[in-house]
Amino acid sequence: MTRFDLSRVTTPFIELNDLKRITSAGRPSSIATRLFADAWAALVGGVALDAVAGSIVGRGLAAARLGDLDATVLLVAGVPRPAVRSILIEAAEAVAGDLLVPLRSMVEQGFDRDDRESPAGPAFVAALAMQPRAGITCPGKPRIMLEPPENHAEHCLMVALYGVLLSPLYGADPGRVFLAGLAHHFHNAGMPDSGFTGEVLLGPYLKTLMDHHTAACLAQLSPALRHTVEQARAVLPDTTTPEGQAFHAADVLDRVLQLNQYMRASALTPERMLGEMELVHAGPVKGFQDEVLRQAGLL
């Protein structure tokens, strides 16, 4: 296995992971869930795979800093299109840093894509968005529930984003890794997730259930798209090819970094909140607010 300094991806990946939890008024679900749906709608609508990957990765990176202040919101408010593009690219670069360098053309072309209304995505998209992940399970031990749980659409979207950003490190085709990430949990569209424990208890019938529900998802795609998806999914059991390595690196990083949100929240202290994070930040009323907090015993 080729060794990389993967420590440099940890900070941007943690930031991207919060797309599973960022929401805004008037828009259903998390940004990650909506990007997952948008990706499949574009693919079903005939948009080329690399164009979809570039657009979704760029939008995801920008949203990690801007939240739902996306192109639609900015353009409707009257921000000129060239300025919108510059704002989004600056936000994406701020998150990804040098990880974006080998992917810059792909991602910047994605910002140029006109996000016209896409056709409705396949039924499995909504099913995966409603299917929660299992939490932490281990055979013979009680499940550790983590609230709020992520859903399978969020996990698949994050693996797809991470996979594209990791692809240059492994020399992998980013479009194929992106699609493998989007499609790797097809079976959970109809199969509730009971984690490692459930997989062990199902024994030889695990494959029966997975094959059944995967086939049901594939049947919702056109023959051409289905063939492309099946080719991408061929990397799932593989860690010898560049695409298999990039996919599995993305998958395991997301599974572990998902837990980071719970640990970060539980470790938050007043000193960090008010000091490093400047919850009460500089401004004309800061002196008064600090005095209120001191009198209340909170500073």
Secondary structure, DSSP 4 states (H G I P E B T S, - for coil): -----THHHHHHHHHHHGGGT--BTTB-S-HHHHHHHHHHHHHHTT--HHHHHHHHHHHHHHHHHHTT--HHHHHHTT--HHHHHHHHHHHHHHHHGGGGGGGHHHHHHHHHS--PPPPP--HHHHHHHH-B---EEETTEEEE--SSPPBHHHHHHHHHHHHHHHHHHHT--HHHHHHHHHHTTGGGGTS---HHHHHHHHTTHHHHHHHHHHHHHHTTS-HHHHHHHHHHHTTTT-SSSHHHHHHHHHHHHHHHHTTHHHHHHHT--HHIIIIIT-SS-SSTTHHHHHHHHHHTT--
